[in-house]
Amino acid sequence: MMKKKRIIKLGGKVIGGRLQGKLGVSRAFGNYEFKASKYLVSDPEIKEVTIGKDAHFLVMGCDGLYEKFTNDEIVSYIKNKISSQPLEAVIQQLVEEALDRGTEDNITVIVVNFKKAYKKLLKKK
């Protein structure tokens, strides 16, 4: 909602969830017409967190995933399958499940698995 208010304050329009009625804001970063627009900014939102030894993985995904899964559901889904299947297969199944649940948006999922990194770190100590 903050994005919409900012765009309107600058004189732009959000029509049907689309910038100037043409482009979904989340997809606008690669579109030249909108890169020069004062209505669209691509400043990143940054949040720093310390990851402890108990962290197993980090999930990054786009709205096609998160409109059909909560954060907790995603974590549970991966945790329940990662011990018996390769991570690649688990993520592919997660994407397919989002499709089965009816998402019509783009689905991109990136998972960073910390398990091997921590094992190597612990061996060095």
N, C-alpha and C positions, 0 to 999 in steps of 0.2 A: 504494500500500500504506500510505503514511503516513496517508492520510485514513481508511482502514478502521481502523487501530490507534487513531486519535484518537476515532473514533465509539464503538468498543467500550470504550475506557477511560472514556468518559463514560456508559456504560450503554446505549448504543444498539446496534442490530443492523444488519449488512449481510448480506442474504439474497439469494443469486443475483445479487450485484453491485448490489443495490438497497437504498437507505436504508430501514430499517424494513420491508424486503420489498416496498415500494410504489413507490419512486421512484428512477430513475437519478440519481445525485448530480449529474452534469453538467447535468441538466435542471431541477434543483430551485430555481434562483434565482428563478423567476417564480411558484412555487407557494406560496401564502399559508400553507398548513398547515405547510410546512417552513421558512418564513422565520423563524418564531418559535421554531423548534426549536434547542436547544443543540447538537444533533448536526451541524447544517449551518452552515457559515460561508461567507460570500461575500467574504472578504478576498482581494484580488487578489495574484497572484504577479507581482512586478515585476522585470524585468531590463533594465538600461540598457546599451546598446551604442552605440558611435560608428560611424556609417555613413560609409564613405569614398567617394571618387569612383568606385571600381570597382563599387559596389553598383548593380545594375540594378533590382531590385524587392524588395518585402517581401511574403511570403505569410503570411496568417493563415487558419487553417482549423480545423474541429472534427474530432472523432474519426472520423467517417464517412469522411473523406478519409485521415487518417493511419493508419487500420487497413489500408488497401490500398496506400499509397504510403509510401516512406521520404522523408525530407527531400530527399535527393539526387535521387531519382526525380522529385519535384515540380519542383525547379529545372530539371533537364534537360528535362522535358516542356515547361515554359513557354519556356525558352531556345530549344529547337528549333523552336518554332512562332511565336514572337512577331514575328519579322522578316517573316513572310509573311502574317500574319492579324491582325485586330484583337484586342486583349487580351480583350475580352468573349467572342469566339468561342473563344479558346484556353481560357479558364476554363470555359466551358460544356462543351467537349469533355473537360476534366479531370474535371468532375463526372460526366459520362456514362461516362467510363472507370472511375471508382470504382464506379459502379452496375454496369457490365458485369463488373467483378472480383468482384462479389457483396456489396458492403457493404449492410448492412441498417440502419445507423445514419443519423442525420441528417448531411447534407453541406452545410456552409457554407464558402465560400471568399471571402476578400477579398485582393485584390492591389493594392499601392500601387506604381505605376510611377514610378521616379525619373528616368527618361531625360529627360523634358521639363524637370523642375525643375533638373537639373544643367546642361542647355544654357542655360537662362535665367540661372542663376547665373554661368556662365562668360562669358556675353556682358556681364554687368555689370562684370566685373573687367577 
